[in-house]
Amino acid sequence: MRDYHINIFFSEEDGGYIADIPDLAHCAAFGETPEQALDEVLKAKAAWIEAAQAEGKPVPPPSFRPAIYQVPPVPA
């Protein structure tokens, strides 16, 4: 089963960690540690999906793959 890709990075400006889910527009969260940011963004993901479904809006399937995980096609 595929799930959404999550980015976690340290923000000097905010003085903590930001986690976001690229496939879900504006779905992001803050934490003082990477683990806290991850926990918070998982809550945000559930709320994002629940709100979209309640309003009859589409929920995009997981599709984001960072360039470092892309596998180039093999020539025939």
Secondary structure as GFF3:
##gff-version 3
##sequence-region A 1 76
A	DSSP	beta_strand	7	11	.	.	.	ID=ss1
A	DSSP	beta_strand	16	20	.	.	.	ID=ss2
A	DSSP	beta_strand	28	31	.	.	.	ID=ss3
A	DSSP	alpha_helix	34	54	.	.	.	ID=ss4
A	DSSP	three_ten_helix	67	69	.	.	.	ID=ss5
###
